[in-house]
């Protein structure tokens, strides 16, 4: 439950030094590409904020987003849930289960009406009245609508919640839809990715705590601080792309030399995310650095983009599927037109005779 | 992203289908026409049809001295954008990957900055060709929709390609989608207008050569 003390008071009680706290504020400001002066604003904002009630709903998902956020290093998930937020409902991390868990959610909603944040991972199935995913006897749709009714803001994390993701991939058997298709009267922040970068999730929560407002979003509702640039544009392999030096397979000399992975299907040019700058696991590496092309997992329909290992400049599907028929049709029309011309000529010649 | 998906998928498939049907239609309809038998005695200077055709193809690569002065700019400019287009289409790595995926063949590429420079030169050259066509009253009068539209559908892929590479004005996926759509437009139009010379230029020149040789022209 939310504490009535401010976060500043609580952190002082816990022995967190002001220096440590300011370092965290500066880090958050820098990863969100905010001006240096914002660090002070973040520090003041967080110090004066109350512990934020957060309700985390998990629908059609794989728990990868939760796995990701537990790897956050600044702030860590422990810092977040013990110091900054009151995580009142989360299937994987909460101790309670069954009725007790649902009671915690309902109590948090009642106590913090209009102030709590709803984080959602997973898509919502709508087909057949949404029976493909239910929790505590109600469908995901019912739970989402009920929980978001009095929320301050909604954060959709992961590509399933933001764009439908894998459950929504062709042929989408459950009729999965993203959160934004259902919740239309609340501010929604989309933090896409499969999974999203942990610091993108914790950074946005910190921003909400500090400023009490929504960060600047792109046309897909994603924070520009993390989704403002294509991975390709910040990729350390980019110079090889410009020089036309490509790995042809995952174990050739080019791959060993760290050449561009465009030819083996990298979707970095059309994927907007901070993987190439923030990286993963505390800034250790990211997929392209470990030798695999980007899947474009932070983009809508990434599962149906025509194949992970097909270069972006190739046609999607089989563009020659009608080629045989086209050639036969072309030949038939060509022969017919020549025949008409021949007949016309013969008729004229006959008339002349 | 949806525009790019549409361009890479249905639009490109449709355009390639029309392109193949159109090319086969044009070639078959041309070769299935009658050939008037020329019963006249050939000139003593007549060469074999193959030799005459080859000579004519080569001869027309460069103008005769008498025309050289008047047509030098068009000629050089024509070479510039034709060679430029060939380099752009066949030497850019992403384009080669497109062909490799389509027909299974690939070849070495040129660095992107080289292609970029060639694209700028080609674009300027194409604009010069358009200005020449418009500025010359005789050319303007004989120009038809085919001429203007063929120029446009040739120019657009170059322009959108440069814009996409430079990330100007919109997000890359939108620009790439527009680039592919402009190529689709080119593919659809190519068989039905003057751009068909891509396939027929040497056919028609060969025919002219054989005919002229029969009449005794010195090739």
Interface residues (C-beta under 8 A of the other chain):
Chain A: X230 X232 X233 X241 X242 X243 X244 X246 X262 X263 X269 X270 X299 X300 X301 X304 X305 X306 X310 X311 X312 X313 X314 X315 X316 X317 X318 X319 X320 X321 X322 X323 X325 X326 X327 X329 X330 X331 X333 X334 X335 X337 X338 X339 X341 X342 X345
Chain B: X1 X2 X4 X5 X8 X9 X12 X13 X16 X17 X18 X20 X21 X22 X23 X24 X25 X26 X27 X28 X29 X30 X32 X33 X34 X93 X94 X95 X97 X98 X100 X101 X102 X109 X110 X111 X112 X113 X167 X172 X173 X176
